[in-house]
Amino acid sequence: MPDRLTSMAVFVRAADLGSFAAAAAALGMSAQMVAKHVQFLEDRLGTRLLNRTTRRQSLTEFGRAYYQRCRLILAEIEAAEALAQQARAAPRGRLRVNAPVTFGSHSLVPLITRYLRDHPQVQVDLTLSDRLVDPVEEGFEAVLRLGPIGDSSLVARPLAPYRLIACAAPAYLAEHGVPQTPADLARHECLGFAYWTGALRCQWRFSRDGHSHDVGVSGRLQVNDWKGLLRAALEGFGITLGPEAVLTEELATGRLLRVLPDYTGPSRPMHILYAADRRMTPKLRSFIERVVAEFGDPASGVA
């Protein structure tokens, strides 16, 4: 029994070319096989598709309607197969990415170097900036963003929250005392990151046993770069909030001590964003999949 889709393709070609002989030549089969495919469809549908004489053929009224439907079906199949071929294609070309400075330099760059080793035909232009960028206007194909995304026309893939912990140098704690509860932070010099927005700029939230503890904080030093903020903490000037993933070495060596270790520190949502109407090229798709696989949140099922 002929394959129905093959028979549809043969029927469309016969209708386009005007004869079984012409369709047979184009398809590399005999005219008898073309006729067999058309007959199979007619038998299945219970009606004629073509009026055939020894000199010419023409579509019946039903045949014209069926012909249009077949063309749509075959076009959709071709598009689906093209999509699959594109997905299998090797990523190539230049990819422009934007990310926050600290997360980008510490966590994203190692991922990108591994990604580039796996995909030798891709080049990545990574711009690190803590300002809010517009990926469409500024030409970024993918943007890693910390904080709420708000009302956005961009596609946002959620990642694991960016967790912050409070820490300070031993010298500072020896001089000013060790906070025992979040409320104690109100009496301390708290170092601020200039790009923090909203409540995090003047209020730090901690949680324990399902309860949240918000404390108003203040300090005389605001820095717009994490390295500067870290240096101030290491100099013993105050308590700072820092990314947990970035502070591993300072905590391991004892240059900084975690403050309020029994509490969970603040966290900021993180997403990878891209324009909804941007063509999903193999390089963009593979990069997004790599980022989600490494930085996705297992607790939410995004990984």
TORVEX-94930 format. One record per residue (C-alpha): z, y, x. Coordinates in steps of 0.25 Angstrom, whole numbers, plus 5000, padded with zeros to 4 digits. Layout:
<kedos>
ZYX...
</kedos>
This chain:
<kedos>
500050005000499650145006500750245010500850344999500950465008499750415016498950395004499350545000498850595013497550515012497350564998497550715002496650695014495550635004495750744994495650855006494350795012493650754999493350615002493950475006492950465018493350605023494850575022494650435028493950505040495150605042496250495040495550385049495550285038494450225029493950285016494450165009495850185014495850325009495350274995496550174996497550284998497050364987496950244978498450214981498850344977498050344964498650204960500050254963499850384955499050314944497950424944496750464951496850564963495350574966494050574958493150494967491650484966490650434977490350574981491650654979493050644976494050744969495450754966495850724952496750824945498050744948497450714962497450864965498950874961499250754969498450804981499350934981500650854980500150754991499850875000501250934998501950795001501050775014501350915019502850895017502850765024502050825035503050945036504250845036503550765048503350895055504750925054505150795059504250805071504750945074506250895074505850785084505150885093505750925106506551055105505751165113505751315115506751425117507951435108508751565106510251545103511351635101512851605102514251675104514551695119515751605121515351495113513951505118514251505133515351405132514851305122513451325118512851335132513251195136512551145123511351225126511151165140511251025135510351055124509351115134509450995143509050905131507950995126507151045139506151115131507151215125507551345130508851415125509051565125510551575122511151715119512651725119513251835110514451855102513751955093513151915079511651885081510551875071509751755075508551795067508451935072508851895087507951775088509051665090508651535084510151485084511451565084512851505086513851595079515351605078516051655065515651665051514151665049514251745036513051765027511851715035510451675033510551585045510751435045512151405050512551275056514051265057514751225070516151195074517051315073517351395085518751375088519651475095521051455101522051555106522451555120523051635131523451635146524751575150525151705156524951775143525751675135526851675145527051825144526851845129527251715123526551595117526151615102526751505093526051545080524751625077525651735072526151755086524751795091525051935084525951975095524951935106523851995113522651925107521351935114520151965105518651925105517852055102516751975094517751905085517551965071518351965058519751905057519651835071519651975078521052005073521651885067521651745073521851625064522551495068522851375059523751255059524051145049523051205039523651345040522951465045523751575053523051705055523651805065523251945068522951965082522752085091522452115106522052225115520852155121519552115114518452055122516952025118516851905128517651775128517651775143518351905143519351865132519651735140519851815153520851905145521651785140521651725154522151855160523351835150523051955141523151885128522851775118521451745115520651655105519651575112518651465109519251335111518051265117517951375128519451375132519551235137519651265152520651385151521551295142521451175151521751255164522951325157522351465159522451485144523451415134523151395120523951475110524451415097523851275100524451215087523551305079522051305077521451435081520351515074518951465073517651525071516451455063515251435072513751405067512451395073511451485066509951485064508951555055508651475042507151505043507051475058506151355061507051235065506351205079506751085087507451175097508251245086508551115078509051035091509851155096510551175082510851025081511451025096512351135092512851075079513050945086513951005097514651115090514651065075515951045068516350895066517350935056516350995047515250885049514450985057514150915070
</kedos>
